[in-house]
């Protein structure tokens, strides 16, 4: 099982990666997103988005405050100014 993650800033497309799990730091707490997750829109605080594969972090991306749109097969993250 895998989930796709896109991260955009207002000026550029930062990254697109696939992993088994995406870890997000929301304003309400940490969210672990797996394939099949229910649809959700959440505010993220500045920090790191972690992409995991086989329980190992394969990439950490620094983000500013952002909005995350979670669907069952992908997470789209848009940083806000």
C-alpha positions as a Markdown table, in Angstrom:
| # | Residue | x | y | z |
|---|---|---|---|---|
| 1 | Unk | 0.0 | 0.0 | 0.0 |
| 2 | Unk | 1.3 | 3.5 | -0.8 |
| 3 | Unk | 0.1 | 7.1 | -0.7 |
| 4 | Unk | 1.3 | 10.0 | -2.9 |
| 5 | Unk | 2.3 | 13.4 | -1.5 |
| 6 | Unk | 2.5 | 16.7 | -3.4 |
| 7 | Unk | 3.9 | 19.9 | -1.8 |
| 8 | Unk | 3.4 | 23.3 | -3.3 |
| 9 | Unk | 4.5 | 26.7 | -2.3 |
| 10 | Unk | 2.9 | 29.8 | -3.9 |
| 11 | Unk | 5.9 | 30.1 | -6.2 |
| 12 | Unk | 6.9 | 26.5 | -7.0 |
| 13 | Unk | 6.2 | 22.8 | -6.9 |
| 14 | Unk | 8.5 | 21.6 | -4.0 |
| 15 | Unk | 8.2 | 17.9 | -4.3 |
| 16 | Unk | 6.2 | 14.8 | -5.2 |
| 17 | Unk | 6.9 | 11.5 | -3.4 |
| 18 | Unk | 5.3 | 8.2 | -2.7 |
| 19 | Unk | 5.5 | 6.4 | 0.6 |
| 20 | Unk | 3.7 | 4.1 | 2.9 |
| 21 | Unk | 2.8 | 6.8 | 5.4 |
| 22 | Unk | 2.8 | 10.6 | 5.5 |
| 23 | Unk | 3.3 | 12.3 | 8.9 |
| 24 | Unk | 1.8 | 15.8 | 9.2 |
| 25 | Unk | 2.1 | 18.3 | 12.1 |
| 26 | Unk | -1.4 | 19.8 | 12.2 |
| 27 | Unk | -2.5 | 22.6 | 14.6 |
| 28 | Unk | -4.4 | 20.0 | 16.5 |
| 29 | Unk | -1.6 | 17.4 | 16.7 |
| 30 | Unk | 0.3 | 14.9 | 14.6 |
| 31 | Unk | -1.6 | 13.0 | 11.9 |
| 32 | Unk | -0.4 | 9.8 | 10.3 |
| 33 | Unk | -1.9 | 9.3 | 6.8 |
| 34 | Unk | -2.1 | 5.9 | 5.3 |
| 35 | Unk | -3.7 | 4.8 | 2.0 |
| 36 | Unk | -7.5 | 4.7 | 2.4 |
| 37 | Unk | -7.6 | 7.6 | 4.9 |
| 38 | Unk | -10.9 | 9.5 | 4.9 |
| 39 | Unk | -11.0 | 12.8 | 3.1 |
| 40 | Unk | -10.0 | 15.7 | 5.3 |
| 41 | Unk | -8.8 | 19.3 | 5.1 |
| 42 | Unk | -6.4 | 20.3 | 7.9 |
| 43 | Unk | -4.3 | 23.3 | 8.8 |
| 44 | Unk | -0.6 | 22.5 | 9.3 |
| 45 | Unk | 1.8 | 24.4 | 11.4 |
| 46 | Unk | 5.3 | 25.3 | 10.2 |
| 47 | Unk | 7.6 | 22.3 | 10.6 |
| 48 | Unk | 8.4 | 19.1 | 8.7 |
| 49 | Unk | 6.4 | 16.7 | 6.5 |
| 50 | Unk | 7.8 | 13.2 | 6.9 |
| 51 | Unk | 7.4 | 10.6 | 4.2 |
| 52 | Unk | 7.9 | 7.0 | 5.4 |
| 53 | Unk | 8.5 | 3.7 | 3.6 |
| 54 | Unk | 8.9 | 0.4 | 5.4 |
| 55 | Unk | 8.7 | 2.3 | 8.8 |
| 56 | Unk | 11.7 | 4.4 | 7.8 |
| 57 | Unk | 11.7 | 8.1 | 7.1 |
| 58 | Unk | 12.8 | 8.5 | 3.4 |
| 59 | Unk | 12.3 | 12.3 | 3.2 |
| 60 | Unk | 11.6 | 15.2 | 5.5 |
| 61 | Unk | 10.5 | 18.5 | 3.8 |
| 62 | Unk | 10.4 | 21.8 | 5.7 |
| 63 | Unk | 7.2 | 23.7 | 5.2 |
| 64 | Unk | 5.7 | 27.0 | 6.4 |
| 65 | Unk | 2.1 | 27.1 | 7.6 |
| 66 | Unk | 0.0 | 25.2 | 5.1 |
| 67 | Unk | -3.3 | 23.6 | 4.2 |
| 68 | Unk | -3.4 | 19.8 | 3.6 |
| 69 | Unk | -6.1 | 18.2 | 1.5 |
| 70 | Unk | -6.1 | 14.5 | 2.3 |
| 71 | Unk | -7.8 | 11.9 | 0.0 |
| 72 | Unk | -7.7 | 8.2 | 0.2 |
| 73 | Unk | -4.7 | 7.9 | -2.2 |
| 74 | Unk | -2.9 | 11.2 | -1.9 |
| 75 | Unk | -2.1 | 14.3 | 0.2 |
| 76 | Unk | -1.8 | 17.7 | -1.4 |
| 77 | Unk | -0.1 | 20.4 | 0.7 |
| 78 | Unk | -0.3 | 24.1 | -0.2 |
| 79 | Unk | 1.9 | 26.5 | 1.8 |
| 80 | Unk | 0.3 | 29.8 | 2.6 |
| 81 | Unk | 2.0 | 33.2 | 2.6 |
